[in-house]
Amino acid sequence: MKLLRYGPVGNERPGALDAQGCMRDLSLLVPDFTPEWMAPQKLAALAAVDLQRMPLVPDGVRLGAPVAGIRQFVAIGLNYRLHAQEAGLEIPGEPVVFSKAITCISGPDDDVLLPPGSVATDWEVELGFVMGRTCSNVSEAEALGFVAGYCLANDVSERDWQMKRNGQWIKGKSYPGFGPIGPWLVTADEIPDPQNIPLELKVNGVVRQSSSTADMIFPVAHIVSYLSRFMTLLPGDLVITGTPAGVGLGMKPPQFLKAGDVMQLSAGVLGTQTQRVV
């Protein structure tokens, strides 16, 4: 299934995409897609719903992040070889882990607001996944069984804050709106191999990033297992898995976002995003 949430900020309703690509309202069946609805049994029940009998969602409605009530937002850095090279950094021997504030999460097509004084706000197309079960000390072989589904993400980053403000990366990763997620969450049963998803990002119509999750240094199964050694992952937790080469920081000279720019992201079955910078 492709699960989504639609409506005004703070008042989103649950829905799903039917086989014809039409959005259907599920609010008669589900209060919201909160963490408990990521459990395998709940997702199986949703999969049995005849979406053709559910009300249509009006065209043009705003989409929110596809999961509500996310408690932990974890990110992986330098997870594509060419991206590490363009950043002038060594290929990591194990995953680079940082956090984004949950307050930066936004809808897939919401505007991205430049922070006051920003001089280096950058783009990063990424594969995200959402946990379906509590996960601690799991093996790589069993790791994907704990994933509820996958989504497209933009890890918007203020590079000066990330690298020059004497602190952890979270400073440059967490401004409100720096975490566009969606348009939907594709349940894991529809993506048996998360290492075969195309990723593309355009700025003002020009392709800046074009790659595939096949090029990840540490695949999703490894990331889940690795994180579970250091922390307990909870249902509904969001993890984004790194970005390929082509970010503004890696250009010569570096090129960053300015007001009026438009970012367009795509990831095959995971859908598309469009954000205007304001």
Wavefront OBJ file of the C-alpha trace (Angstrom):
o trace
v 0.000 0.000 0.000
v 0.893 3.634 -0.397
v -0.158 5.407 2.791
v -0.488 9.185 2.915
v -1.818 12.013 5.047
v -3.557 15.064 3.622
v -4.951 18.361 4.801
v -3.781 21.538 6.561
v -0.713 21.520 8.792
v -1.620 19.998 12.148
v -4.973 18.719 10.906
v -3.969 15.984 8.439
v -6.198 12.979 7.764
v -5.093 9.454 6.794
v -5.483 8.145 3.274
v -4.085 5.752 0.705
v -3.429 5.638 -3.014
v -5.636 3.184 -4.897
v -4.632 1.043 -7.900
v -5.667 3.832 -10.297
v -3.496 6.403 -8.520
v -6.425 8.153 -6.837
v -6.198 9.250 -3.212
v -8.771 7.685 -0.892
v -9.750 8.904 2.569
v -9.345 6.340 5.396
v -10.363 8.508 8.334
v -13.529 6.436 8.898
v -11.270 3.468 9.683
v -8.093 5.011 11.113
v -7.727 8.033 13.435
v -4.272 8.788 12.000
v -1.142 6.964 10.856
v 0.541 7.112 14.242
v 3.355 4.713 15.281
v 1.030 1.931 16.457
v -0.425 1.756 12.932
v 2.999 0.806 11.586
v 2.731 -2.635 13.240
v 2.601 -5.587 10.797
v -0.866 -6.661 11.994
v -2.296 -3.165 11.503
v -0.758 -2.816 8.053
v -2.139 -6.226 7.084
v -5.606 -5.081 8.118
v -5.262 -1.935 6.019
v -4.133 -3.990 3.031
v -7.426 -5.896 3.186
v -9.495 -2.710 2.792
v -11.318 -2.252 -0.511
v -10.065 1.228 -1.348
v -12.663 1.637 -4.102
v -15.309 1.891 -1.372
v -13.489 4.692 0.437
v -14.221 8.389 -0.292
v -12.064 10.176 -2.835
v -9.736 12.896 -1.604
v -10.261 16.216 -3.448
v -7.695 17.108 -6.096
v -5.090 19.687 -5.196
v -5.149 19.047 -1.475
v -1.947 19.533 0.534
v -0.041 16.381 1.513
v 1.644 16.086 4.901
v 4.346 13.697 6.047
v 2.856 10.177 5.717
v 3.432 9.221 9.380
v 2.341 11.217 12.438
v 3.844 11.157 15.898
v 7.400 10.311 14.853
v 9.508 10.137 18.000
v 13.023 9.743 16.615
v 14.441 11.099 13.361
v 17.808 9.475 12.619
v 20.013 10.145 9.605
v 23.038 8.528 7.983
v 25.796 10.673 6.479
v 28.350 10.025 3.728
v 26.649 6.825 2.596
v 27.466 7.137 -1.128
v 31.088 6.909 -2.229
v 31.018 9.772 -4.718
v 29.290 12.030 -2.191
v 32.020 11.374 0.372
v 34.616 12.146 -2.294
v 32.955 15.417 -3.341
v 32.881 16.430 0.335
v 36.614 15.733 0.551
v 36.126 13.107 3.255
v 37.303 9.526 3.610
v 34.930 6.649 2.876
v 33.563 5.790 6.343
v 34.378 2.386 7.823
v 31.000 2.268 9.546
v 27.832 4.362 9.254
v 28.009 8.036 10.197
v 24.968 8.662 12.401
v 23.328 11.958 13.345
v 19.882 13.233 14.269
v 17.424 15.712 12.845
v 14.865 17.373 15.096
v 11.357 15.994 14.630
v 10.159 19.614 14.439
v 11.793 19.957 10.991
v 9.471 17.365 9.412
v 7.220 18.806 6.710
v 5.046 17.770 3.807
v 6.598 16.766 0.471
v 5.529 19.923 -1.357
v 5.637 22.480 1.443
v 7.770 25.575 0.924
v 11.308 25.492 2.322
v 11.997 28.632 4.331
v 15.552 29.974 4.257
v 16.704 30.598 7.825
v 17.529 34.217 8.689
v 21.167 34.802 7.828
v 21.499 31.554 5.893
v 24.315 31.552 3.351
v 24.685 27.826 2.627
v 21.336 26.005 2.548
v 21.711 22.830 0.475
v 19.657 19.953 -0.959
v 19.959 16.174 -0.402
v 17.625 13.602 -1.979
v 17.436 10.448 0.155
v 15.686 7.148 0.739
v 13.880 7.051 4.068
v 12.343 4.176 5.977
v 9.953 3.928 8.914
v 10.167 1.293 11.611
v 7.224 -1.027 12.198
v 8.363 -2.809 15.341
v 10.594 -2.123 18.329
v 14.114 -3.039 17.292
v 17.145 -3.699 19.482
v 20.239 -5.787 18.730
v 18.868 -7.422 15.583
v 20.961 -9.209 12.987
v 21.361 -7.935 9.459
v 19.544 -11.024 8.178
v 16.386 -10.189 10.128
v 16.628 -6.384 9.993
v 14.316 -5.667 7.031
v 11.502 -7.497 8.825
v 11.349 -4.600 11.279
v 10.746 -1.979 8.566
v 7.152 -0.856 7.963
v 7.798 0.994 4.735
v 9.873 3.366 2.628
v 9.571 6.998 1.579
v 11.294 9.815 -0.276
v 13.056 12.496 1.788
v 14.961 15.741 1.303
v 17.622 16.242 3.976
v 17.772 20.030 3.642
v 20.944 21.290 5.313
v 22.505 24.631 6.287
v 26.165 23.810 5.695
v 27.698 26.664 7.703
v 25.607 25.684 10.723
v 26.437 22.014 10.140
v 30.198 22.418 9.882
v 31.285 25.777 11.286
v 29.177 26.378 14.389
v 31.126 24.221 16.861
v 28.638 21.444 17.416
v 27.017 18.343 16.031
v 25.472 18.201 12.560
v 21.968 18.443 14.039
v 22.399 22.243 14.155
v 22.479 22.489 10.380
v 19.840 19.833 9.785
v 16.886 20.823 11.940
v 15.477 24.215 10.956
v 11.662 24.090 10.524
v 10.892 22.668 7.081
v 14.277 20.988 6.648
v 12.701 17.513 6.572
v 10.239 17.116 3.663
v 8.904 13.544 3.740
v 6.566 11.746 1.329
v 4.367 11.984 -0.690
v 3.511 8.565 0.700
v 4.893 5.629 2.634
v 5.178 2.508 0.474
v 4.741 -0.530 2.705
v 7.673 -2.927 2.811
v 5.774 -5.782 1.135
v 5.819 -3.735 -2.093
v 9.583 -3.109 -1.947
v 11.381 -6.427 -1.438
v 14.716 -4.829 -2.401
v 15.269 -1.268 -1.109
v 18.665 -1.261 -2.847
v 17.085 -0.819 -6.270
v 15.407 2.596 -6.068
v 16.333 5.470 -8.411
v 16.982 8.875 -6.853
v 16.954 12.211 -8.677
v 16.912 15.853 -7.630
v 16.601 18.902 -9.873
v 17.088 22.559 -8.965
v 15.252 24.933 -11.291
v 14.883 22.106 -13.805
v 18.583 21.192 -13.873
v 19.495 17.688 -12.694
v 21.880 17.960 -9.746
v 21.649 14.445 -8.298
v 21.000 11.244 -10.236
v 21.804 7.874 -8.726
v 20.333 4.729 -7.203
v 20.231 3.188 -3.752
v 22.295 0.367 -5.295
v 25.286 2.677 -4.777
v 24.858 2.972 -1.019
v 27.934 2.016 1.009
v 25.810 0.607 3.839
v 22.472 -0.890 2.691
v 19.243 -0.555 4.644
v 19.555 -3.948 6.345
v 23.026 -3.036 7.617
v 21.803 0.371 8.833
v 18.912 -1.123 10.807
v 21.143 -3.739 12.420
v 23.896 -1.213 13.120
v 21.608 1.364 14.733
v 19.952 -1.322 16.852
v 23.283 -2.019 18.554
v 23.441 1.515 19.934
v 19.805 2.472 20.476
v 16.311 1.033 20.560
v 14.379 1.918 17.433
v 10.656 2.379 18.024
v 7.620 1.906 15.775
v 7.175 5.019 13.670
v 10.807 6.097 13.921
v 12.113 7.649 10.714
v 15.588 6.940 9.322
v 17.017 8.588 6.217
v 19.920 6.815 4.593
v 22.294 9.328 3.002
v 22.490 11.230 -0.258
v 24.353 10.622 -3.526
v 26.796 13.022 -5.155
v 25.603 16.311 -6.590
v 24.900 18.484 -3.563
v 25.557 22.210 -3.756
v 28.471 21.996 -1.340
v 30.317 19.715 -3.753
v 30.041 22.043 -6.755
v 33.002 24.173 -7.814
v 32.382 26.809 -6.725
v 29.728 25.702 -4.197
v 26.169 26.663 -5.101
v 23.434 27.026 -2.508
v 19.703 27.633 -2.475
v 18.220 31.096 -2.778
v 14.697 32.461 -2.585
v 12.678 31.506 -5.658
v 14.557 28.280 -6.372
v 12.482 25.145 -6.961
v 13.620 21.652 -5.965
v 12.052 18.621 -7.665
v 12.767 15.163 -6.259
v 11.798 11.735 -7.592
v 12.343 8.154 -6.495
v 10.399 5.788 -8.719
v 7.608 4.062 -6.813
v 8.228 6.363 -3.833
v 6.822 9.306 -5.785
v 7.871 12.911 -6.238
v 8.330 16.098 -4.240
v 8.398 19.761 -5.287
v 9.522 22.499 -2.906
v 9.824 26.227 -3.518
v 12.458 28.088 -1.527
v 11.101 31.224 0.134
l 1 2 3 4 5 6 7 8 9 10 11 12 13 14 15 16 17 18 19 20 21 22 23 24 25 26 27 28 29 30 31 32 33 34 35 36 37 38 39 40 41 42 43 44 45 46 47 48 49 50 51 52 53 54 55 56 57 58 59 60 61 62 63 64 65 66 67 68 69 70 71 72 73 74 75 76 77 78 79 80 81 82 83 84 85 86 87 88 89 90 91 92 93 94 95 96 97 98 99 100 101 102 103 104 105 106 107 108 109 110 111 112 113 114 115 116 117 118 119 120 121 122 123 124 125 126 127 128 129 130 131 132 133 134 135 136 137 138 139 140 141 142 143 144 145 146 147 148 149 150 151 152 153 154 155 156 157 158 159 160 161 162 163 164 165 166 167 168 169 170 171 172 173 174 175 176 177 178 179 180 181 182 183 184 185 186 187 188 189 190 191 192 193 194 195 196 197 198 199 200 201 202 203 204 205 206 207 208 209 210 211 212 213 214 215 216 217 218 219 220 221 222 223 224 225 226 227 228 229 230 231 232 233 234 235 236 237 238 239 240 241 242 243 244 245 246 247 248 249 250 251 252 253 254 255 256 257 258 259 260 261 262 263 264 265 266 267 268 269 270 271 272 273 274 275 276 277 278
